[in-house]
Amino acid sequence: MISVPESLTQEQFDRILGQFNERHQGYSRSHRIALIEGDAKFTSSNMSQRDMEFISLKDVTRREILAAFKTNEVVLGDYGQIQSFEGIKQAHKSFWEETLLPIMLMIENILWARLFSKLSETKGKIWASFDTSSVESLREDYELKTTMAKTLADIGFPLNEINKKLDLGFPELPWGNTWFVKVGMVPVESILNGDVDNSNNNEDKKPKEEPTVEDEEDDNKEEKKNIIDLSNRDDALWSRFIARQIPIENIAISKLKKIFYEQRKKILQNISYKKKDILDFFDDEEKELKKVLMLIYNMSSNIGLELLSEEVVSDSLIDSNEEITKLIENRLNNISVNIINTIKNNLLKIINNSYDNNSIQENLIEEIKKYYNKLSNRIKNMARTEVNSIINGARYIHMKNIGVTHSKWISKSEIGRESHKSINGKVVKLGDSFSDKFIIKYPTDSNAPLSEIIGCSCITIPIINIK
C-alpha cells in the first residue's frame, strides 16, 4: 500500500495513482525505483492468521489425497520434504511396491482367470506378466536376486529351479534342469558320458524294431563299451578337449547366426524397397565374416595349444607361432570366400528363378526366408568344423615342432561315420595318414574329403616319445 499523512484531493489521488501505474504496472516494469512525494510511504501487507490457516489446510488436503492414492510427493516431483538421493530412490521404490505392483499382480491374475486358463488350444500354458526389469527403483532388488542366483548355480542348483525360487521371470529352459560344471560351462553329462551330439549323420533313420534278448545283450555290451572312464587317459583327454571346445563352438554359433540374420534382414529390406540390386551389400560380407572367424580361430588355437602343453608339459611355442598363423590365414581366406560365394550364388538362383516365373514379391520373400532357415540349421556343423580344424591343426603343428613322433586317434562321439570309429585308438607315425583310402593326418585335416571333415569331434593325442 501507499500511505499519506493527510487526505488527498481527487486530482492528487488520480495523478499519483496514474503515475504509479504507468511506471510500475506489469511484470516487465518490476523492480523500478519508485519516487513518492508529499511524505507518502510504502506499507507492506502482513499475512493474517486466517490466510496462514488456509495454506496449512492446503498441505493437509494434499497429504490426504496422496494417501488416498497410495503415493507420495516425490513421485509428483515435489522434493521439499526429501532431498537425499537415497530418500528419493526409496520413495519411488515404495510407490512401486505398495501401489503399482499389487495392481499389476491383480491384472495378471484376472487375465489368467478370465482369459488364458479358458483357452482350450493352449490348455492354460500361456501366462501374461509385466516386465519390470527396466524400472530403475526396483533394479537393486533384481541385482540382489541375480547375485543370489549365481551363488545357487555355483553350489549346484539347476537354472530352472533357481528361476522358480527367485521369481526371475525367465521362461523354463529345455536344458535348465541340468547342472553345468564350471570348467568351460558345459553339461556335466557331456563330460561324464561323452554324450556330444554330432548332427552330421546322413543316414536315414529307420523305425525301431521290437528288441530281442540278443539285442538287449548287445546293447548292454555296447553301452559298457562306450562309457567314458575318466581314469583312462584317452577318455580323460577327450573329455577335457570337449569341455573346452564346446564354449568356443557356442560362441561361433552365436556370431554366425547374427551375421546371417543381418544378411537376411538387409535382403528382405531391399526386396521391400524394390531395389534393382538386392545383393548390393554382399561385397562387405566377406570382411564381416573374416572378423568373426579370426576371433574364433585365435581362441581355438589357444585352446588347442593349452591342452597340448598340459599333455606333454611343454611351454615353448616360439617354433610354432609362424606356422599356426599361416594355418589360420589360409583357412580364413579360403573358408570365408567359399561361404560367402556359396550363399550369394544360392541367393542369385532363388532371385533369378523368381523373376523367370514372374513370382510376386511375397513369394520371393518366403523363398529367402526358407533358404536362411535351412542355413541356420547348418550353423552348428559349420561352427564345430571351423573350431576343431584350428584346434587340431595347431596341435599337429606344435606336436611336430616339439618332437612328438607318434599320435593316436581318439573318437568318442562319431555317429554314423564308420571311417572315424574304425580308426579309434589307432597309432601312426606323426605325419602319416590314419586312413589307407584317403589322406587324413589329423581330424579335420583339409587334405581329407569334405565328408570326413564336416562336424568332426575327434582329436589326436601325442604318444609321449620326445626327442
Secondary structure, 3 states (H helix, E strand, C coil): CEECCCCCCHHHHHHHHHHHHHHHCCHHHCCCCCCCCCCCEECCCCCCHHHHHHHHHHHHHHHHHHHHCCCCCHHHCCCCCCCCHHHHHHHHHHHHHHHHHHHHHHHHHHHHHHCHHHCCCCCCCCCCCCCCCCCHHHHHHHHHHHHHHHHHHHCCCCHHHHHHHHCCCCCCCCCCCCCEECCCCEEHHHHHHCCCCCCCCCCCCCCCCCCCHHHHHHHHHHHHHHCCCCCCHHHHHHHHHHHHHHHHHHHHHHHHHHHHHHHHHHHHHHHHCCCCCCCCCHHHHHHHHHHHHHHHHHHHHHHHHHHHHHHHCCCCCHHHHHHHHHHHHHHHHHHHHHHHHHHHHHHHHHHHHHHHCCCCHHHHHHHHHHHHHHHHHCHHHHHHHHHHHHHHHHHHHHHHHHCCCEEEEECCCCCCCHHHHCCCCCEEECCCCCCCCCCCCCCCCCCCCHHHCCCCCCEEEEECCCC
